[in-house]
Amino acid sequence: MRGVELLAACLYLAAAATVVVRAEDPYFHHVWNVTYGTASPLGVPQQVILINGQFPGPNINSTSNNNIIINVFNNLDEPFLLTWNGIQHRKNCWQDGTPGTMCPIMPGTNYTYHFQPKDQIGSYFYYPTTGMHRAAGGFGGLRVNSRLLIPVPYADPEDDYTVLIGDWYTKSHTQLKKFLDGGRTIGRPDGILINGKAGKGDGSDAPLFTLKPGKTYRVRICNVGLKTSLNFRIQNHKMKLVEMEGSHVLQNDYDSLDVHVGQCFGTIVTANQEPKDYYMVASSRFLKTVVTTTGLLRYEGGKGPASSQLPAGPVGWAWSLNQFRSFRWNLTASAARPNPQGSYHYGKINITRTIKLVNTQGKVDGKLRYALNGVSHTDPETPLKLAEYFGISDKVFKYDTITDNPTPEQIKNIKIEPNVLNLTHRTFIEVVFENHEKSVQSWHMDGYSFFSVAVEPGTWTPEKRKNYNLLDAVSRHTVQVYPKCWAAVLLTFDNCGMWNIRSENTERRYLGQQLYASVLSPEKSLRDEYNMPETSLQCGLVKNTPKPANPYAGA
């Protein structure tokens, strides 16, 4: 009898262990070899960055909470890092892939990223953050699907396509970097690419995607370029917008969409036209001379070439602003969790701090620099997060070198130094991006999504809060600011770490238009932030220093 009881107990424990193993979120392993290669996206052979021989890089297809493990081998002749644009890395800025949080992967070495899109769904992409590598490639799509038990507000599509659009330069990334280091702008792009290609538009292009008549398709559109806002449209087809940077949105049909640098839209396209070829069109916005490219869609069994008559794009930024105002959060849809998105009433939370960030440009020692509130960020040799973690912040940077409400004099006089904000954990903060310049800006925040409650012309004042959308503004991670306009976003800083707030205009980011937000756990608890992984790279002042003995503890 005793033996039977023991056997039963063992079987019970084995079953329990099986349940635990099955309950753990699944792991997906990738090995990426990063190399140089030669391609001719605009008809001119040039050096590009390949991942496993691909340009653009491979798409990552994942599901909420998956463990994504990517072993990156750097076979370039320069240090290299990748960031996962829009992935929040809850409690884990160690995997964010920015120079302020991680040491770069040195040439001839490798590093293994391990991250989860925790409680996230949506359309994202990855790209290099080192130097001007983004100008050479190394980018790719990253989709996060809903778990099977979580309903989505549309029928399952026939297929899921990622469309990466972006401006492109025929000069190498090293030459563009030399321009910027020498105090020059990189100027206007030489062309536009769709999935790494520029269409000839004469009917000879191979189709990028194939459609079955009558079927619906998920089409994810991301602007992975350097600095140019783009408009995207498909001949004779409407796009039903269903998701934006991880949020389900009210489903409106659009003939075209303005996609600013760093932004991603998830749409549904129905193959309901005459079976033949059709052009996808991407064209520049807000440039004096419009630059356009095409990519081919082909219906299965279709007969006939695409029409040479391309649909016209919009003109002016007022059109774009009106389109922004049409975007609304879908309050009844579930995102990564079963509860409806609208169950979070952000409009009823009291604002504890307002930070106004004013972008400017100027010259320091005769060279072009871009700044926020008068400070042009520079990355120290020791990543900011490592300096903080090892207790040597005072040797690397100072907190709060900018004020929350800068004066005209502070904005005018540009200083070059690390720009780090010290933010209190779990405070609800209003961030206002104010653009006094004549060009469109695009702002991104790592580690978070925010509610983009308003974009308006003029100068922001507290009285403008009466115009905020406090009910159904879209929760997203990137927002555009039109010339002589401002944008206001609201969010709770509840994700501990060191997080990059940057211009998605690569030229501006490289020359200082970015900062970091430090959010520390007041209790140094593992409930709020993970300790530095054992595999993390060390460099700068902490290169040969033993890691602190797990400063974060408890649960």
C-alpha angles and dihedrals in degrees: 000000000000090000092051091051091049092049091049091050091050092049090050092051091047090051091048091050090050090052091051092050092048092046092058114098111259123259126229119192126203133177115205125191110199113204142152119256140165124256137158106217092160097029094270118104110240141159114270135176115250129196110205087343093304130125111217096028125251120291116246111222111193144149131231112291096008115149105238114198118186121178105203118200111197109213094165124105092242137059112274140199135173127209125200101225110221098006105124100207093209109223088348115090085150088089098043095103101221125130090244094060107029141037111241124255103254122224113281094018136093140220130194118224116205117186143145129217086224112199090345136124130174150066121320142145140211130226142165119276098189119102112315095321091129087071089063100046128254090145131119145158125282118192126185114199126203118257113259093250093055113082120227122209096243139050120271108274125231090242142348120237129188118210115194112194125180147142118265139204127207091212114090123256089248092055092047089050090052089053091054095042088052092054098258130124120241089232127209124340123261094222150332126261133205110201090341096310138097112213121231090215093214098105094261096100120109112242116262092204138013124218131200113222112259096013128117125231135198106232116188115196121196129176103222095167132119106249116334128103110223137201117219127199141154124223112258093348132106122215119222107212109220106156139023123192094326102327129101109232136197105281112247127161118240132190089204139000131215106223114190123204111291095014129122130197127193114211140173116227121190119209093224102135134092107298106257139089125310133184127238106210129204119182136173122259129212096012122122090234116041115230116203139183136176140213125197128243116192129197114221108254090007123150125207138044125268116271115261087221103097120201111256121248126229124268129224133010096266088073089052093049091052090051090051089054090055092062112100134176114249099237097189099046123093118232119190092330130054095246117091117261090237092063087085106079101198092166092068097056119103116242111238100183138014120208118189115199115195118192119215140163130214144133129280115191088349095304129113116257134170122214148184115222089344098308121109107201122231125187113237120220089251110061111243094238093052091050089052094046094048092047098245100110091127090062094052112031147350125237122238100010087159128059125236092239108030123204121231089253092054091050094048099054108066120207125189113224140109110296112213128165119205108218127185115240116258096007118143106232136187114216118193119195108201119193117196092169133093097243132077115257127206119203127196132188122203120214096023150055119222138196109252096211100171146005114185141157121259133026124326121246130168089256089067089072089085087072095053120120099235096169114050111003110149118259105228143138104235130051132180125225117203124217114292089002140110135219127206125204131182128206146148113243094221099137110088118218143073108297131190120231105189149161107255087214096102094209091054094044092050091051095050112280097133141074140189129243114213113206111180129192105245090207095040087233129164085224086074106031141007123239119251108284117249089237095055116124120243127209143151116028093352098047096117098020120119112246116257112263099261102295090191115070142159125039 
